Each structure stands twice: as C-alpha cells, then as structure tokens.
C-alpha cells in the first residue's frame, strides 16, 4: 500500500505566516504539522510516500524531508503546477500508486488516534474507497457525508444548509478506480477538481464506499485559531504521556517558571523571571528576557522577546524580535510573519 501527502495550497487564511513557506511546515508543538502525517502513515506500516508540492516554499519541503530516510520512509516528490483541487493532485499520483490501494492524507490535518486499524480494515475490505468522518460543530466549512443505516448515501462539498454534521476529514483510503472517476470529473465553481465530487460520483457509480469515524481529536488547521487549538491539544496529549517535562536538555539548566502543558526547544535562553505556559511552544534558539509571560502561543525558532511583554493567543514566526514596554503589562496578541521586528 502506498501513501500520499498533499503539501500544496497557498494558505491564504494563514497569512502572514505563510508568506515565506507552506502552511504544512508550520509547527505544532515544535514539529511541522505534515510530519505528524508522515509519522502516522509510517506507524500504519506504509513506507512509500509521495508528497505533492507546488508553489511557494516547495523547496523548503524538499530540504526538510529529503528522501525520507531520517523519518523511516521513502519519499517521492510530485509537482502540481498550480492548485487545481485535491482530486487533481491525487490524479498526478497514478503512476506512483502503480495499481495498489493507497492512502491520502492532507498535510494540514492533525489526528491523534493511530490510523493502523483503518488501514488494516480497508486492506481486508472490498470497498472502492473508505473515508474517515468526524462530527463537527460547523459543517458548512467541510465536505459533509449523509449517512443512513450505516451507509453513506451522499457526499456534498461545503453545503450551505448541511443535513449532517459528519465532516469528510482529509484522510482517504482509495483504490485505483478513483483515477477513472477523476478523469470524468468536471471542475467545480472554483475551477478545481473536488475530491468530494469524485467520491460522490464513485458512490453513485458503485454504491461501494465505506466509512470510519474518528471519535477523539481531528483538526483541519486552516486558520490561526485552528493552529492554536491543535497546538494545545497535541501538547496536552504528549505531556500526559511524557515521563519528563518537555524541555530540551540544552535548555534545561535554567529556573524559569513553566506551566504545563508546554514545550521548549533546543538552545533556548529564558530568564528566571519569565513565565512560560500553559499551552506554549517555544522553538529552538529562542531568547526570552526578564518578566516576559507567554501563554497559549506558538513562538517559532530564533526569536528574541524582551521588554516585559505579556503574550497570549499568538503565533510568532521564526526570526522575529519583539521589544516591549516594561511599564505596559496588558496582554498582547500577535500574528507575525517571518523576520518581523516590533518595538512597542
């Protein structure tokens, strides 16, 4: 069985974070979100993975993952010249799939439950496809599946008046039959080949699509709030399992205040009067000076924060420098692109 990770798209809802690279490389708990996808696929026993890349930052993806050796997988890169939809990206992988069953994982999806059982069940089944569903509070944001008598009867992309709250997550188990369906697919109103349309056509053609339900945590990280939510959930998950506090050894010889869950990367210098957490991720080589408070935020690598800033609900990209006003202790919210410098 092969694996496919979609790593394209412009990430417009995440600007300015995505001005210098793809959203799938944005860190959740100090790890690129697409790395969670790779690890999940690898844990399910799938080691041949194609990554679909294109647009801004495609080279950053190649540089980070290389041939996959450091992650226990074999990676093939496939270029998509411009965003033409998920179904179009999948169609580019026909030769890579080579008539095998395969798994598609959108690179900006975070799931904490292992997918091993889903993969095993699909391998044993005769289904033409299996989709992973999850109940959501805002179904009009997603492709939605209508289910009756434990069978999918319809799949609709972002319905204005949803008749179900079961979102089609960004995880699909497919057979090569989907390529024939995509070849006969018409572009949607946004001129893209939609995977939900392909699945619905396949359903009408053969009525042979299964589903599995994610009952714990799944998040499509399309907005800054989604990313902060995912960061919080992942931190809670890994801190509950960690035997030690999640501070890298090179940053441990300091006495700053740590309120779990949180994580601190390599070679950080944090003043003993600083307060980190809860729900904070501090990237490598970051300097945090006296009286700085950081909660429910993501601070990426190589940042410098001083001047007694009180930061919450923020995402600060790599190589930023923030200098606060020690007299102003009000909580600040930032959404900063790479290399930003601010003096308050």
C-alpha positions in Angstrom: 0.0 0.0 0.0 1.2 3.5 -0.9 0.8 6.8 0.9 0.2 10.3 -0.5 0.5 13.6 1.4 -0.9 16.8 -0.1 1.5 19.6 0.7 0.3 22.4 -1.7 -2.1 25.3 -1.5 -1.5 28.9 -0.8 -2.6 29.0 2.9 -4.3 32.4 2.3 -6.2 32.3 5.6 -2.9 31.9 7.5 -1.1 35.0 6.1 1.3 36.5 7.1 2.5 33.1 8.5 2.6 31.6 5.0 4.2 34.4 3.1 7.6 32.6 3.2 6.6 28.9 3.2 3.8 26.3 3.1 1.4 26.1 5.9 2.1 22.4 6.3 5.5 23.2 7.7 4.1 25.5 10.4 5.0 23.9 13.8 2.5 22.2 16.2 4.3 21.5 19.5 7.7 22.3 17.7 7.1 19.8 14.9 5.9 20.6 11.3 2.2 19.6 11.0 2.9 17.4 8.0 5.5 15.5 10.0 2.6 14.2 12.1 1.1 12.9 8.9 4.3 11.1 7.9 4.6 9.5 11.3 1.0 8.4 11.3 1.4 6.8 7.9 4.7 5.2 8.8 3.2 3.8 12.1 0.5 2.1 9.9 3.2 0.2 8.0 3.2 2.4 4.9 6.7 3.5 4.0 6.4 4.5 0.3 5.1 8.0 0.3 4.5 10.6 -2.4 4.4 14.3 -1.3 2.6 16.6 -3.7 4.3 20.0 -3.7 3.9 23.2 -5.6 4.1 27.0 -5.3 5.8 29.0 -2.6 8.2 27.0 -0.4 8.2 23.8 -2.3 12.0 23.7 -1.9 11.6 24.1 1.8 9.6 20.8 1.9 12.3 19.0 -0.1 15.0 20.4 2.2 13.2 19.4 5.4 12.2 15.9 4.5 14.8 14.9 1.9 14.4 11.4 0.7 12.6 10.4 3.9 15.4 8.4 5.3 15.5 10.4 8.6 11.8 9.7 9.0 11.8 6.0 8.3 10.1 6.3 4.9 10.9 6.6 1.2 9.7 9.9 -0.3 8.9 10.7 -3.9 8.1 14.3 -4.8 5.4 15.1 -7.4 4.9 18.7 -8.6 1.5 20.3 -9.0 1.9 23.4 -11.2 -0.9 25.3 -9.5 -3.7 24.5 -7.1 -6.3 22.6 -9.1 -8.0 20.7 -6.4 -7.4 17.7 -4.2 -8.7 15.3 -6.9 -6.3 16.7 -9.5 -3.4 16.3 -7.1 -4.4 12.6 -6.5 -4.6 12.0 -10.2 -1.0 13.1 -10.6 -0.1 10.0 -8.5 -1.4 7.3 -10.8 2.0 6.1 -11.9 3.3 6.2 -8.3 0.4 4.2 -7.0 1.0 1.5 -9.6 -2.4 -0.2 -9.3 -2.2 -0.6 -5.5 -4.6 0.5 -2.8 -3.4 3.8 -1.3 -3.9 6.3 1.5 -4.3 10.1 1.0 -3.5 12.4 3.9 -3.9 16.2 3.7 -0.8 17.7 5.1 -2.6 20.2 7.3 -4.7 17.6 9.2 -3.9 16.7 12.8 -5.2 13.4 14.2 -4.1 11.8 17.5 -5.6 8.4 17.1 -3.5 5.9 15.2 -4.8 5.0 11.7 -3.4 1.5 11.7 -6.8 -0.1 12.2 -8.4 2.0 9.5 -5.7 0.9 7.1 -6.0 -2.8 8.1 -9.7 -2.8 7.7 -9.6 -1.2 4.3 -7.0 -3.7 3.1 -9.3 -6.6 4.2 -12.4 -5.0 2.6 -13.7 -4.9 -0.9 -14.6 -1.3 -0.7 -13.7 1.0 -3.6 -13.0 3.7 -1.0 -13.2 4.4 2.7 -13.5 7.9 4.1 -12.8 9.0 7.6 -15.6 11.1 9.1 -15.7 13.2 12.2 -18.6 15.1 13.9 -18.1 18.9 13.7 -19.9 21.9 15.1 -19.6 24.0 11.8 -20.4 21.5 9.0 -20.8 24.2 6.3 -17.0 24.6 6.4 -16.4 21.0 5.2 -17.3 18.3 2.8 -20.2 16.5 4.5 -21.4 12.9 4.3 -25.0 11.9 4.8 -25.3 8.5 6.4 -28.4 6.3 6.7 -28.5 2.7 8.1 -24.7 2.8 8.5 -24.1 3.6 4.8 -23.0 6.8 3.1 -25.8 7.9 0.8 -24.4 11.3 -0.3 -21.3 13.5 -0.1 -21.5 17.3 -0.5 -18.8 19.9 -0.6 -19.4 22.7 1.9 -23.2 22.7 1.8 -25.0 26.0 2.7 -27.7 24.0 4.5 -26.0 20.9 5.9 -28.2 17.9 6.5 -25.4 16.2 8.5 -22.6 17.1 10.9 -20.3 14.4 9.7 -17.3 16.1 8.0 -15.2 14.2 5.5 -11.8 14.6 7.0 -8.6 14.9 5.0 -7.8 11.2 5.2 -9.0 8.9 2.4 -8.4 5.2 1.6 -8.7 4.6 -2.1 -8.3 2.1 -4.9 -7.0 3.0 -8.4 -10.7 3.1 -9.6 -10.7 6.6 -8.3 -8.5 7.7 -11.2 -11.2 6.8 -13.8 -13.7 8.8 -11.8 -11.4 11.8 -11.7 -10.8 11.6 -15.4 -14.5 12.2 -16.0 -14.9 14.9 -13.3 -15.9 18.4 -14.2 -14.3 21.4 -12.4 -16.3 23.0 -9.6 -17.4 26.6 -9.4 -13.9 27.5 -8.1 -12.4 25.7 -11.2 -11.0 22.8 -9.1 -11.5 19.1 -9.2 -13.1 18.3 -5.9 -12.4 15.1 -4.1 -15.9 15.2 -2.6 -17.4 15.3 -6.1 -15.2 12.4 -7.1 -16.3 10.4 -4.1 -19.9 11.2 -4.6 -19.7 10.1 -8.3 -18.0 6.9 -7.2 -20.8 6.4 -4.7 -23.4 6.8 -7.4 -21.5 4.5 -9.8 -20.9 1.5 -7.5 -22.5 2.3 -4.1 -19.4 0.7 -2.5 -17.9 3.3 -0.2 -17.2 2.5 3.4 -16.5 4.9 6.3 -14.8 5.0 9.7 -15.5 7.5 12.4 -12.9 9.5 14.3 -14.2 9.8 17.8 -11.4 11.7 19.5 -9.4 14.6 18.1 -9.2 15.7 14.5 -8.4 19.2 13.3 -8.1 20.8 9.8 -5.7 23.6 10.6 -6.9 26.2 8.2 -6.9 29.2 10.4 -4.7 30.7 13.2 -7.3 29.7 15.8 -7.2 26.1 14.4 -3.5 26.0 14.8 -3.5 27.2 18.4 -6.2 24.7 19.2 -4.2 21.9 17.6 -1.1 23.1 19.5 -3.0 23.0 22.8 -4.5 19.5 22.1 -1.2 18.0 21.0 0.7 19.5 24.0 -1.9 18.0 26.4 -1.6 14.7 24.6 2.2 14.4 24.6 2.7 15.9 28.1 0.3 13.4 29.5 2.5 10.6 28.1 5.9 12.2 28.7 7.9 10.9 31.6 9.9 14.2 31.8 9.0 17.8 31.2 9.2 18.6 27.5 12.2 20.9 27.7 15.2 20.0 25.6 18.3 19.1 27.6 20.2 22.0 26.1 17.6 24.4 27.6 17.1 22.8 31.0 19.8 24.4 33.1 17.6 27.4 33.9 15.0 28.3 36.5 12.2 29.9 34.6 8.6 29.2 35.5 6.9 26.5 33.4 3.2 26.0 33.5 2.3 22.7 31.7 1.4 21.7 29.1 4.2 23.4 27.1 7.4 22.5 25.2 10.8 24.3 24.9 13.2 23.5 22.1 17.0 23.4 21.8 19.4 26.0 23.0 16.8 28.4 24.3 17.8 31.1 26.8 14.9 32.0 29.1 15.3 34.4 32.1 14.3 33.1 35.5 11.6 35.7 35.9 9.9 34.6 32.6 6.7 32.6 32.7 6.1 30.0 30.0 2.7 28.3 29.6 0.3 26.9 29.7 -0.2 25.8 26.1 3.0 27.4 24.9 5.5 26.1 22.3 9.0 27.7 22.2 11.1 27.0 19.2 14.9 26.3 19.1 17.4 29.1 19.8 14.9 31.5 21.2 15.8 34.1 23.8 13.2 35.3 26.3 14.3 38.0 28.6 13.1 39.1 32.1 9.4 39.4 33.0 8.1 38.0 29.8 4.9 36.0 30.0 3.8 33.6 27.2 0.6 31.6 27.2 -1.4 29.7 24.6 1.0 30.7 21.9 3.5 29.4 19.4 6.9 31.0 19.3 9.0 29.6 16.4 12.8 29.3 16.2 15.4 32.0 16.5 13.1 34.6 18.1 14.1 37.2 20.7 11.4 38.6 23.1 12.2 41.2 25.8 10.8 44.3 27.5 8.4 42.5 29.8 5.9 41.6 27.2 2.7 39.6 28.2 1.8 37.5 25.2 -1.2 35.3 24.7 -3.1 33.6 21.9 -0.3 34.4 19.5 1.7 32.8 16.6 5.1 34.4 16.1 7.1 33.1 13.1 10.8 32.4 13.0 13.5 35.1 13.5 11.2 37.7 15.0 12.3 40.3 17.5 9.8 41.8 19.9 10.8 44.6 22.3 8.0 45.6 24.8 7.5 48.5 27.1 8.2 47.3 30.7 5.5 49.7 32.1 2.8 48.2 29.9 1.7 44.8 31.3 -1.5 44.4 29.2 -1.8 41.1 27.3 -0.8 41.4 23.7 -1.9 39.2 20.8 0.4 38.8 17.7 0.2 37.1 14.4 3.6 37.7 12.8 5.3 36.6 9.7 8.9 35.5 9.5 11.6 38.2 10.3 9.2 40.7 11.9 10.7 43.3 14.2 8.4 45.3 16.6 9.2 47.8 19.3 6.3 48.9 21.5 
